[in-house]
Amino acid sequence: MKLLMVAQLLAATLIPCAAFAQSAEEVEAARGEKELLVFTNLSADQWAATVAGFGKKYPWIEVKIVDLGSSVFERFYADSGSGVRTGDMIVSGGADNWLEFIRKGMLMEYEVSNAAELPAWSKPEKGLYTYSADPAVLIHSKPLLGDAGPKSVHDLARLLEAKPELAGRLSTSNIAGQFARGATWAWLDHNADGWDVLAKLGPATRPERTVGPVIEKVASGEYAAAYFVSGATLFGKLKNPAFASVVGWSYPTDGTPVIPRLMGIAAQAKAPNAAKLMVSYLLTGEGQTTVGEGGATPYRTDIDKSKIAGVTYQDIVEGAGGEANIARETPNEEYVAQRQSFLDRWRDAFKVEQ
């Protein structure tokens, strides 16, 4: 029965494997555009497979990847205001940042030819598409907490009550970062008592600025456990047997946050047609395979799983116990309107200064 339910679940999330070819008109329109500038929060190495695959199809277009970390939008606005060449397309997290970008009239409303193949959640606004759907997970030190470890954020709060000596040995990422902010918001939206749980965990948690130190300090035993950890960052490390022997992980059973990394074309793009080709390519099975090769989480089903570095969206859904247990970050006006009060409340719970 359980296997049947899983099969039915996966069937419901399948994305059709229709053949896709870019229209001759769009390809021809891009002939005169020799350079595509991409502003992103991913490294050039993570883009390598995509750039190589795209280059085989459109060899006259030079793709330049500019990794700006969490400053993608700030840099775009600064460049736009000064009149210098800025990104033709953006690939970044931060649903709230994207809504502000759209409000400013800076997103081109481009519809890809294969839009009907994509799940509704992956195309939240006109011209805005999902590049990857990355999960936030729980991790723990096996030497300190055993192989099993906590399976939910609620479990972690109960463990802290039972073992108050864990105070100061829990971690998460500061929500000043896009991923941590999205994961925390999505989990709170999924749990009516979420703030009560975070009020218990906050004073005992030492937030880090980025996820790298969180993972490293759980591996070393400095931290016993951490929550809302980027799975896309973690999964590659788990391929190291030594690392996997000391770090355990799980999809939170009280809501697994999924943070879509979004992409769109700038309304003022200097190479709009080349950008259209790239967005369309990234939304094919081949393009999504290259996303997985770079360590992010593809969500199409017609990908080559043997090539991806981490997991697929379908793996997350199955591991989390079904779509009903996915806490997905989505762009909405409430998110933007309440952002400051949300940040203030989190900082108060976690005793973090501005």
Disulfide bonds with the S-S distance in Angstrom:
none
